[in-house]
Amino acid sequence: MADEQKKLVQQILLQQIELLLGTDSTQALGKLLNEQRSSDIAEVVELLDNDQRRIIFNVLDTPISAEVLEKVNEATRAEIFDFLREEEIKDIVAELDLDDAADLLAELPEEISQKVIISIKPADAAKIRKLMSYSEDSAGGIMDPVVISVPEDATVAEAVNKIRSAEIDEDFYSVYIVDKTGRFLGDVRVRLLLTRPENAKISDLIDPDTICVSAEADQEEVKNIFHKNDLIVAPVLDREHKLIGRITADRIIEVAGQEAAEDLYTMAGTDPDELDNVSVLHAARIRMTWLLPALFGTGITALVLMFFHGRFGFENLGLVYAAAIPFVPMIAAISGNAGLQTSAIVVCGLATGHLAALRLRQVFMREVRIALLVALSCGLLGGVICSLLLSFRILGGTIQPARIIFAFATAMFSAIMVATTLGLFLPFLFRRIGIDPAISSGPLVTTANDSISVAIYMTLTLLLVG
């Protein structure tokens, strides 16, 4: 009910904006927009053309423009950059938090981003450059460099005064404690600062077991750390164990969405980069980079069938080949889906950091037992289906349908076991060599599985019937 009401409100807002855009009522449009949430404006902006977007950014206050630009999708943001003037971009970046500013500048051409950085205060510019030096999917790339830290010899009163004088507009939950060299020692919760005497030493309140993350850690690893430990915030440390920033739970929510989307795109045989550009040619090119190898892979399956056609080309085996061919799609599809189920479970486990998914032996024992039950069930049911279908086809000569049925059922069992094994081991292998495990569920692997399952089926048919 709430979702329907929200959609209705957004639809009404879109109609109001389009009406005002059509009548050139810029003053009324500005008043309407500046009263809305930036997230609602961003959703509307994604539905408009560039001429309409230009008018909207003309009437929006700069702080709201910055929030809207941050919230629209990457493809829309790239189009907005095309009409925004350099001065406008500078003003917008100045309104953003440093981590958000770094993300936005990373999407701009280097020439423009450098000009914008030069216009920023030197201290902030240095922090933005540092953020941009980290990989975008690392802890350093998603952290907020603005933190509140006090030396270990400070008192509670000095820590409170540090908070009062800090120029920070973000919520914070802890004060970080560092030694004289800037090395991280732990944190002190704000609750303790409010309940302890002013002259109490901050060093007596430090939590030495504070969970922290390395700047080089992958954002997926950081997400799993937050999930397992129910964290609201975590400090980020460099290689020398010095405090350089923090990551908050709201940023981790964004990361979780990005990681889930990336895995889905990869498993579907495409790439998140497809959304960076609205061009259909751009999207088609990215998809074809995955589909072309799969197309050649299906050619290998065709070669397998052609190879066996030659082996069945003597005596009355041609009839066996003709009877066996209709069941090839069943073998390929069922075994492929069984392998996909296994790889999806393993990939999901690796992505979420579940301990069971990190122990190959434990996962192997579980999945093999499941695969045996599935393979036996599909082999028996497939044999029944095969017998029913063959009963409508008269096989001449000395060929016995029972042999083809047995070959089909055995091949179904064997193909599922092989596909499940691939679906189990490939994600672990890819992860070990630094490749996204989700690729193991993509078109390339499923196409390879088709060739293998067909080869198993035709070999068993030739051996058991020939």
C-alpha positions in Angstrom: 0.0 0.0 0.0 2.8 2.4 0.9 4.6 1.6 -2.4 1.5 2.3 -4.4 1.0 5.6 -2.6 4.6 6.6 -3.2 4.3 5.8 -6.9 1.1 7.9 -7.1 2.9 10.8 -5.4 5.8 10.5 -7.8 3.5 10.4 -10.8 1.7 13.5 -9.7 5.0 15.3 -9.1 6.1 14.3 -12.6 2.9 15.6 -14.2 3.3 18.9 -12.2 6.9 19.3 -13.4 6.0 18.5 -17.0 3.1 21.0 -16.9 5.4 23.8 -15.5 8.1 23.0 -18.0 5.6 23.3 -20.8 4.4 26.7 -19.7 7.9 28.1 -18.9 6.8 28.9 -15.4 10.4 28.8 -14.0 9.6 30.6 -10.8 6.8 28.2 -9.9 8.9 25.3 -11.0 11.8 26.4 -8.7 9.4 26.8 -5.7 7.9 23.3 -6.3 11.2 21.6 -6.7 13.0 23.2 -3.8 10.2 21.9 -1.6 10.7 18.3 -2.7 13.1 15.6 -1.5 16.2 15.3 -3.6 15.6 11.5 -4.1 12.2 12.2 -5.6 13.6 14.9 -7.9 16.4 12.5 -9.0 13.8 9.9 -10.1 11.9 12.5 -12.1 15.1 13.8 -13.7 16.0 10.4 -15.0 12.7 10.4 -17.0 13.2 13.8 -18.7 15.3 14.8 -21.7 18.4 17.0 -21.5 16.6 20.2 -22.4 14.2 19.7 -19.5 17.0 18.7 -17.2 18.8 21.9 -18.1 15.8 24.0 -17.0 15.5 22.0 -13.7 19.2 22.6 -12.8 18.7 26.3 -13.6 16.0 26.7 -11.0 17.4 24.3 -8.3 19.4 25.7 -5.4 23.0 24.5 -5.5 22.8 22.2 -2.4 19.8 20.4 -3.8 21.4 20.2 -7.3 24.4 18.5 -5.7 22.2 15.9 -3.9 20.2 15.3 -7.1 23.3 14.8 -9.2 24.6 12.4 -6.6 21.4 10.3 -6.6 20.7 9.9 -10.3 22.0 6.8 -12.1 25.4 6.9 -13.8 24.0 7.1 -17.3 21.8 10.1 -16.5 24.7 11.8 -14.6 26.9 11.4 -17.7 24.3 13.2 -19.8 23.9 16.0 -17.2 27.7 16.5 -17.2 27.4 17.3 -20.9 25.4 20.4 -20.4 26.7 21.6 -17.0 29.2 24.4 -17.2 32.5 24.0 -15.5 31.6 26.7 -12.9 28.4 24.8 -12.1 30.3 21.6 -11.5 32.7 23.4 -9.2 29.9 24.8 -7.2 28.2 21.4 -7.0 31.3 19.6 -5.9 31.9 22.2 -3.2 28.5 21.2 -1.7 29.3 17.5 -1.5 31.0 15.5 1.2 34.6 14.7 0.2 33.9 11.0 -0.4 30.9 11.8 -2.6 32.9 14.5 -4.4 35.7 12.1 -5.2 33.2 9.6 -6.6 31.7 12.2 -8.8 35.0 13.6 -10.0 36.1 10.1 -10.9 33.4 10.0 -13.5 34.5 13.2 -15.2 37.2 13.5 -17.9 40.5 13.9 -16.2 41.1 17.4 -17.7 37.8 18.7 -16.1 38.2 16.9 -12.8 41.7 18.4 -12.3 40.4 21.9 -13.0 37.7 21.4 -10.4 40.1 20.0 -7.8 42.4 23.0 -8.2 39.4 25.3 -7.3 38.8 23.5 -4.0 40.5 24.4 -0.7 44.0 22.8 -0.7 43.3 20.7 2.4 40.1 19.2 0.9 41.7 18.8 -2.5 44.5 16.7 -1.0 42.0 14.5 0.7 40.0 14.1 -2.5 43.2 13.2 -4.5 44.0 10.6 -1.8 40.5 9.1 -2.1 40.7 9.0 -5.9 44.1 7.1 -5.6 42.3 4.1 -4.1 40.5 1.6 -6.1 36.8 2.6 -6.4 35.7 -0.8 -4.9 38.1 -0.7 -2.0 37.6 0.5 1.6 39.8 3.5 0.8 37.6 4.3 -2.2 34.3 4.3 -0.2 35.5 5.8 3.1 34.8 9.3 4.5 38.1 10.9 5.3 36.6 13.3 7.8 37.0 11.8 11.3 37.3 13.1 14.9 40.4 11.8 16.7 42.1 12.8 19.9 45.5 11.9 21.4 45.6 9.1 24.0 46.7 11.5 26.8 43.6 13.7 26.4 40.8 14.1 29.0 37.1 13.6 28.5 36.6 17.4 28.6 39.3 17.9 25.8 37.6 15.3 23.7 34.2 16.9 24.1 35.7 20.3 23.1 37.2 18.7 20.1 33.8 17.5 19.0 32.3 20.9 19.6 34.9 22.6 17.5 34.9 20.1 14.6 33.4 21.1 11.3 31.5 18.0 10.6 27.9 17.7 9.4 27.7 13.9 9.4 26.4 11.8 12.3 29.2 10.2 14.3 29.1 7.6 17.1 32.7 7.3 18.3 35.8 9.4 18.9 39.0 7.7 17.6 42.1 7.6 19.7 45.6 7.8 18.2 49.1 7.9 19.6 51.7 10.7 18.9 52.5 9.2 15.5 48.8 8.9 14.4 48.6 5.2 14.8 45.2 4.0 15.7 44.7 2.7 19.3 40.9 2.2 19.5 37.7 4.2 19.9 35.6 5.7 22.7 31.8 5.8 22.3 30.1 9.1 22.7 28.0 7.6 25.4 31.0 7.3 27.6 32.0 10.9 27.0 28.6 12.0 28.3 28.7 9.8 31.4 32.3 10.0 32.7 33.9 12.9 34.7 35.4 15.7 32.6 38.9 15.0 34.1 38.8 11.3 33.3 41.6 10.1 31.0 40.5 9.1 27.6 43.0 6.3 27.6 41.1 4.6 30.4 38.0 4.5 28.2 39.5 3.1 25.0 38.0 -0.1 23.5 41.1 -1.9 22.3 39.0 -4.5 20.4 37.6 -1.9 18.0 37.0 -3.6 14.6 38.8 -1.7 11.9 39.4 -2.3 8.1 42.4 -1.8 5.9 42.2 0.8 3.2 43.1 -1.8 0.6 40.3 -4.2 1.6 37.7 -5.0 -1.0 34.4 -3.3 -0.4 32.6 -6.7 -0.5 34.9 -7.9 2.4 34.1 -4.7 4.3 30.4 -5.3 3.7 30.7 -8.8 5.2 32.6 -7.4 8.2 29.7 -5.0 8.9 27.1 -7.7 8.5 28.8 -10.2 10.8 29.5 -7.7 13.5 26.4 -5.5 13.3 28.5 -2.4 12.9 27.3 1.1 12.5 30.7 2.6 11.7 34.3 1.3 11.2 37.6 3.1 11.1 39.8 2.8 8.1 43.6 2.3 8.6 46.5 2.5 6.1 49.4 0.0 5.9 51.1 1.7 8.8 48.0 1.3 11.0 47.3 5.0 10.9 43.8 6.4 11.0 42.8 7.8 7.6 39.0 7.7 7.5 35.8 5.8 8.4 33.0 3.9 6.7 29.4 4.2 7.9 26.5 1.7 7.6 24.7 3.9 5.0 27.6 3.6 2.6 27.6 -0.2 3.2 24.0 -0.4 2.2 24.9 1.2 -1.2 27.8 -1.2 -1.5 25.6 -4.2 -0.9 23.3 -3.1 -3.7 26.2 -2.5 -6.1 27.7 -5.9 -5.3 24.4 -7.8 -5.7 23.8 -6.0 -9.0 27.3 -6.8 -10.3 26.9 -10.5 -9.5 23.5 -10.6 -11.2 24.9 -8.9 -14.3 27.9 -11.2 -14.4 25.8 -14.3 -14.0 23.5 -13.1 -16.8 26.5 -12.5 -19.1 26.7 -8.8 -19.2 28.4 -6.0 -17.2 27.4 -3.1 -14.9 29.3 -0.8 -17.2 26.4 -1.2 -19.6 24.5 1.3 -17.4 27.2 4.0 -17.6 25.9 5.1 -21.0 22.4 5.3 -22.5 23.7 4.4 -25.9 22.1 1.1 -27.2 25.3 0.5 -29.2 27.3 0.7 -26.0 25.0 -1.8 -24.3 25.0 -4.1 -27.4 28.8 -4.1 -27.6 29.2 -5.1 -23.9 26.6 -7.9 -24.3 28.2 -9.2 -27.5 31.6 -9.5 -25.8 30.0 -12.2 -23.7 27.7 -13.7 -26.4 30.3 -14.1 -29.1 32.5 -16.6 -27.1 29.3 -18.4 -26.2 28.4 -18.5 -29.9 31.7 -20.1 -30.7 31.1 -22.5 -27.8 27.8 -23.7 -29.3 29.8 -24.3 -32.4 31.9 -26.8 -30.4 28.7 -28.6 -29.4 27.8 -28.8 -33.0 31.2 -30.3 -33.8 30.7 -32.9 -31.1 27.4 -33.9 -32.7 29.0 -34.0 -36.1 31.9 -36.1 -34.8 29.5 -38.7 -33.4 27.4 -38.7 -36.5 30.4 -40.1 -38.3 30.8 -42.8 -35.6 27.1 -43.8 -36.0 27.3 -43.9 -39.8 27.7 -47.6 -40.2 25.3 -50.6 -40.2 22.0 -49.6 -38.6 23.5 -47.1 -36.1 22.2 -44.2 -38.1 18.8 -45.0 -36.8 20.2 -45.0 -33.2 21.7 -41.6 -33.9 18.3 -40.3 -35.2 16.5 -41.7 -32.1 19.1 -40.2 -29.7 19.4 -36.7 -31.1 15.9 -35.4 -29.9 17.1 -36.0 -26.3 20.2 -33.9 -26.6 18.5 -30.6 -25.4 17.1 -32.4 -22.4 20.6 -33.6 -21.3 22.2 -30.2 -21.9 19.4 -28.1 -20.3 18.9 -30.2 -17.1 22.6 -30.7 -16.4 23.3 -27.0 -17.1 20.6 -25.9 -14.7 21.8 -28.3 -12.1 25.3 -26.9 -12.4 23.9 -23.4 -12.3 22.1 -24.1 -9.1 25.2 -25.3 -7.4 27.4 -22.4 -8.7 24.7 -19.9 -7.6 24.7 -21.3 -4.1 28.5 -21.2 -3.9 28.8 -17.8 -5.5 26.3 -16.4 -3.0 28.1 -17.9 -0.1 31.4 -16.5 -1.2 29.9 -13.1 -1.7 28.3 -13.0 1.7 31.4 -14.4 3.4 29.5 -17.3 5.0 32.0 -19.5 6.7 30.5 -22.7 5.1 31.1 -21.3 1.6 34.8 -20.7 2.5 35.4 -24.3 3.4 35.6 -26.3 0.2 35.6 -29.7 1.9 32.4 -29.0 3.9 30.6 -27.5 0.8 31.8 -30.4 -1.3 30.4 -33.0 1.0 27.0 -31.3 1.1 26.7 -30.6 -2.6 27.8 -34.0 -3.7 25.1 -35.6 -1.6 22.5 -33.2 -3.1 23.9 -33.8 -6.6 23.5 -37.6 -6.2 19.9 -37.3 -5.2 19.1 -34.8 -8.0 21.1 -36.9 -10.6 19.3 -40.1 -9.5 15.9 -38.5 -9.6 16.4 -36.8 -13.0 18.0 -40.0 -14.4 15.0 -42.1 -13.4 12.4 -39.6 -14.4 14.3 -38.8 -17.6 14.4 -42.5 -18.4 10.6 -42.7 -18.0 10.1 -39.7 -20.3 12.5 -41.2 -22.8 10.7 -44.5 -22.8 7.3 -42.8 -23.3 8.6 -40.7 -26.2 10.4 -43.6 -27.9 7.2 -45.7 -27.7 5.8 -43.4 -30.5 8.8 -44.1 -32.7 9.4 -47.5 -34.3 13.0 -48.6 -34.3 13.9 -51.1 -36.9 16.6 -53.7 -37.1 18.1 -55.2 -34.0 18.0 -51.9 -32.0 16.4 -52.2 -28.6 14.7 -49.1 -27.2 15.7 -50.3 -23.7 19.3 -49.7 -24.5 18.7 -46.1 -25.7 16.6 -45.5 -22.5 19.4 -46.9 -20.3 22.0 -44.8 -22.1 19.9 -41.7 -21.8 19.3 -42.2 -18.0 22.9 -43.0 -17.4 24.0 -40.0 -19.4 21.6 -37.7 -17.5 23.0 -38.9 -14.2 26.6 -38.5 -15.3 26.1 -35.1 -17.0 24.4 -33.7 -13.8 27.3 -35.0 -11.6 29.9 -33.4 -13.9 28.0 -30.1 -14.2 27.5 -30.0 -10.4 31.2 -30.6 -9.9 32.1 -27.8 -12.2 29.5 -25.5 -10.5 31.1 -26.3 -7.2 34.8 -26.1 -8.0 35.0 -23.3 -10.6 33.8 -20.5 -8.2 36.5 -21.5 -5.7 39.1 -21.7 -8.5 38.1 -18.3 -9.9 38.2 -16.7 -6.5 41.7 -18.1 -5.9 43.1 -16.7 -9.1 41.5 -13.3 -8.7 38.5 -13.6 -11.1 35.0 -12.8 -10.0 33.4 -16.1 -9.0 30.1 -15.0 -10.5 31.6 -15.6 -14.0 31.4 -19.3 -13.2 27.7 -19.0 -13.7 27.9 -17.0 -16.9 27.2 -18.0 -20.5 30.8 -19.2 -21.2 30.7 -21.9 -18.5 27.2 -23.0 -19.2 28.0 -23.3 -22.9 31.1 -25.4 -22.1 28.9 -27.6 -19.9 26.6 -28.1 -22.9 29.4 -29.5 -25.0 30.6 -31.8 -22.1 27.1 -33.1 -21.4 26.4 -33.8 -25.1 29.7 -35.6 -25.4 28.9 -37.8 -22.4 25.5 -38.6 -23.7 26.6 -39.6 -27.3 29.6 -41.6 -26.0 27.4 -43.6 -23.6 24.8 -44.1 -26.4 27.5 -45.4 -28.8 29.0 -47.7 -26.2 25.8 -49.1 -24.7 23.7 -49.4 -27.9 26.4 -49.9 -30.6 
